[in-house]
Amino acid sequence: MAYPEIDLNLTDEQKALRAMVKKFGAEVMRPAGIELDKLGDPADVIADESILWDVFKQFRELGLHTTGFSKSIGGMAEDMDPMMGILLLEEMGYADAGLTISLYVASMPFAFCQFLPVPELRDLARQYVEDKDCKLIGCWGITEPEHGGDWSLGGDKPECGPSLRGVLKGDEFIINGQKSAWVSNGTIATHSLLHVGLDPSRGMRGQGIAICPLDLPGITRGKPLDKIGQRPLNQGEIFFDDVHLPKEYMIMTPRPASESAGGGGGLFGGGGIPMGSMAVMFGGLARAALDEAIKYAKDRIQGGVPIIEHKNIKLKLFEMFMLTESARSLSRRLQLYNTMSGSSSMLHTMAGKWMSTETAFRVASEAIQIFGGNGLSREYAIEKIFRDARAAMIEDGTNEVLALSVVDDL
Ligand SMILES: Cc1cc2nc3c(=O)[nH]c(=O)nc-3n(C[C@H](O)[C@H](O)[C@H](O)COP(=O)(O)OP(=O)(O)OC[C@H]3O[C@@H](n4cnc5c(N)ncnc54)[C@H](O)[C@@H]3O)c2cc1C
């Protein structure tokens, strides 16, 4: 990046972490992402010999999978400050969006486990922290074939409630139904943070959240999903056929009707921090698109000079810079608020997710224009960044649905 960092207060620790992640991103994530993106069959992305596993293992060797886990179980949460989390995600998003999501959701169920009263589940969190061989991988099972936007806007309409149902029998929940092909890490995960309908009469408000080991009898997977963007990110269906889940693994049950009204971002808001993380990482991707464009414009000669000397290219680059920095500023600011205030501003969070994903897409599209014909060639990384950014506008809730889920808070 040729232009200065304008957050003046970065500490040496924050800068050191950013430098470490930047190196990991440039040397490991970016090249692996490009290689994985080119594989024709998404099953090859997760094959035993796939470079995906080198990325996972090196991430864990660096201890980066433990940033959200307490020191008491071997994690590094207490050594991280909110800005460190932001810098880490920006650099990972810069390197490869799909791999960032895969590495991020891999910790999700385990991060919850560390706070639970169930000793077995707390121990699972510790095992995850210690797991350098990537034997434990998490996912977030929420979307279903019949319910996408419903998770944010369905409210208490029974017809919008989860199709995956859990019924309590004795000490177990019996679970039937399926999660959609969009579940990130869906075919490789060992555990899911799983959203389950428990009271169908209350629609989405009648749901519970479970930690579900995915090796329980009755669980099967679909094929890895084939898609246009974030191809290094494994996704796929999870099917549940009379799955017996211990009662204490249902970590949240429906709240009383009196407590569960209101907007606030719906389920995909997830309390703000996960969605704020999306905003931050896609601000990183916008910067990646801008940097690719600047580099190319300095190299490509037309009219006898590098194209960066033409006024139309200069203005385009300036506009891309302006959009990128605006998105990054909002994302950093909202995520600092979400992590430091003890609550979340869902309005800012959804605005940031919209802003940074649309900015990444727009900047990548303008970058393709600067590349000319080469922008469409698979030889250059920019077309991949464009496809990755496009997926982000739908990922974890379409931007429109997320906005509608909070707009009444205005
Ligand atoms: C890269 C990627 C990663 C993902 N990772 C995960 C994951 O880890 N776990 C997981 O569970 N899911 C995941 N998803 C799924 C994602 O959350 C859903 O795709 C998203 O919520 C949209 O749901 P849908 O695809 O069913 O679209 P739909 O809900 O069918 O939406 C179709 C269109 O209708 C609009 N719409 C929908 N409902 C309404 C409404 N009530 N009012 C007005 N307009 C509406 C939408 O804006 C959209 O334009 C991922 C998706 C992507 C692309």
The ligand as a Tripos MOL2 file, in Angstrom:
@<TRIPOS>MOLECULE
LIG
   53    58     1     0     0
SMALL
NO_CHARGES

@<TRIPOS>ATOM
      1 C1        -20.2780  -17.0530    0.2680 C.3       1 LIG1
      2 C2        -21.4440  -17.3870    1.1610 C.ar      1 LIG1
      3 C3        -21.2200  -17.9260    2.4320 C.ar      1 LIG1
      4 C4        -22.3000  -18.2930    3.2420 C.ar      1 LIG1
      5 N1        -22.0550  -18.8870    4.4510 N.ar      1 LIG1
      6 C5        -23.0900  -19.3540    5.1910 C.ar      1 LIG1
      7 C6        -22.8500  -20.0500    6.4060 C.ar      1 LIG1
      8 O1        -21.7280  -20.2060    6.8690 O.2       1 LIG1
      9 N2        -23.9160  -20.5710    7.0700 N.ar      1 LIG1
     10 C7        -25.1870  -20.4240    6.6100 C.ar      1 LIG1
     11 O2        -26.0840  -20.9400    7.2450 O.2       1 LIG1
     12 N3        -25.4350  -19.7420    5.4750 N.ar      1 LIG1
     13 C8        -24.4240  -19.2040    4.7520 C.ar      1 LIG1
     14 N4        -24.6750  -18.5160    3.5870 N.ar      1 LIG1
     15 C9        -26.0460  -18.3350    3.1520 C.3       1 LIG1
     16 C10       -26.5070  -16.8890    3.1350 C.3       1 LIG1
     17 O3        -26.6600  -16.4270    4.4420 O.3       1 LIG1
     18 C11       -27.8120  -16.8290    2.3380 C.3       1 LIG1
     19 O4        -27.4950  -17.1120    0.9950 O.3       1 LIG1
     20 C12       -28.4600  -15.4770    2.4520 C.3       1 LIG1
     21 O5        -28.9510  -15.2770    3.7580 O.3       1 LIG1
     22 C13       -29.6020  -15.3140    1.4500 C.3       1 LIG1
     23 O6        -30.4940  -16.3870    1.5290 O.3       1 LIG1
     24 P1        -30.9830  -17.0750    0.1830 P.3       1 LIG1
     25 O7        -29.8070  -17.4000   -0.6250 O.co2     1 LIG1
     26 O8        -31.9210  -18.1610    0.5520 O.co2     1 LIG1
     27 O9        -31.7830  -15.9360   -0.5970 O.3       1 LIG1
     28 P2        -33.3260  -15.5420   -0.3900 P.3       1 LIG1
     29 O10       -33.6210  -15.3570    1.0490 O.co2     1 LIG1
     30 O11       -34.1530  -16.4930   -1.1670 O.co2     1 LIG1
     31 O12       -33.3680  -14.1220   -1.0770 O.3       1 LIG1
     32 C14       -33.6160  -13.9460   -2.4860 C.3       1 LIG1
     33 C15       -33.8580  -12.4610   -2.7500 C.3       1 LIG1
     34 O13       -35.0360  -12.0220   -2.0580 O.3       1 LIG1
     35 C16       -34.7400  -10.9770   -1.1470 C.3       1 LIG1
     36 N5        -35.5230  -11.2360    0.0770 N.ar      1 LIG1
     37 C17       -35.5390  -12.3670    0.8290 C.ar      1 LIG1
     38 N6        -36.4020  -12.2560    1.8610 N.ar      1 LIG1
     39 C18       -36.9530  -11.0450    1.7650 C.ar      1 LIG1
     40 C19       -37.9380  -10.3320    2.5350 C.ar      1 LIG1
     41 N7        -38.5300  -10.9020    3.6100 N.pl3     1 LIG1
     42 N8        -38.2410   -9.0640    2.1760 N.ar      1 LIG1
     43 C20       -37.6580   -8.5020    1.0950 C.ar      1 LIG1
     44 N9        -36.7410   -9.1350    0.3070 N.ar      1 LIG1
     45 C21       -36.3960  -10.3770    0.6380 C.ar      1 LIG1
     46 C22       -33.2220  -11.0450   -0.9130 C.3       1 LIG1
     47 O14       -32.6770   -9.7570   -0.6220 O.3       1 LIG1
     48 C23       -32.7270  -11.5790   -2.2560 C.3       1 LIG1
     49 O15       -32.5270  -10.5210   -3.1640 O.3       1 LIG1
     50 C24       -23.6200  -18.0980    2.7770 C.ar      1 LIG1
     51 C25       -23.8340  -17.5170    1.5150 C.ar      1 LIG1
     52 C26       -22.7790  -17.1610    0.7150 C.ar      1 LIG1
     53 C27       -23.0500  -16.5490   -0.6360 C.3       1 LIG1
@<TRIPOS>BOND
     1     1     2 1
     2     2     3 ar
     3     2    52 ar
     4     3     4 ar
     5     4     5 ar
     6     4    50 ar
     7     5     6 ar
     8     6     7 ar
     9     6    13 1
    10     7     8 2
    11     7     9 ar
    12     9    10 ar
    13    10    11 2
    14    10    12 ar
    15    12    13 ar
    16    13    14 ar
    17    14    15 1
    18    14    50 ar
    19    15    16 1
    20    16    17 1
    21    16    18 1
    22    18    19 1
    23    18    20 1
    24    20    21 1
    25    20    22 1
    26    22    23 1
    27    23    24 1
    28    24    25 2
    29    24    26 1
    30    24    27 1
    31    27    28 1
    32    28    29 2
    33    28    30 1
    34    28    31 1
    35    31    32 1
    36    32    33 1
    37    33    34 1
    38    33    48 1
    39    34    35 1
    40    35    36 1
    41    35    46 1
    42    36    37 ar
    43    36    45 ar
    44    37    38 ar
    45    38    39 ar
    46    39    40 ar
    47    39    45 ar
    48    40    41 1
    49    40    42 ar
    50    42    43 ar
    51    43    44 ar
    52    44    45 ar
    53    46    47 1
    54    46    48 1
    55    48    49 1
    56    50    51 ar
    57    51    52 ar
    58    52    53 1
@<TRIPOS>SUBSTRUCTURE
     1 LIG1         1 GROUP 0 **** ****
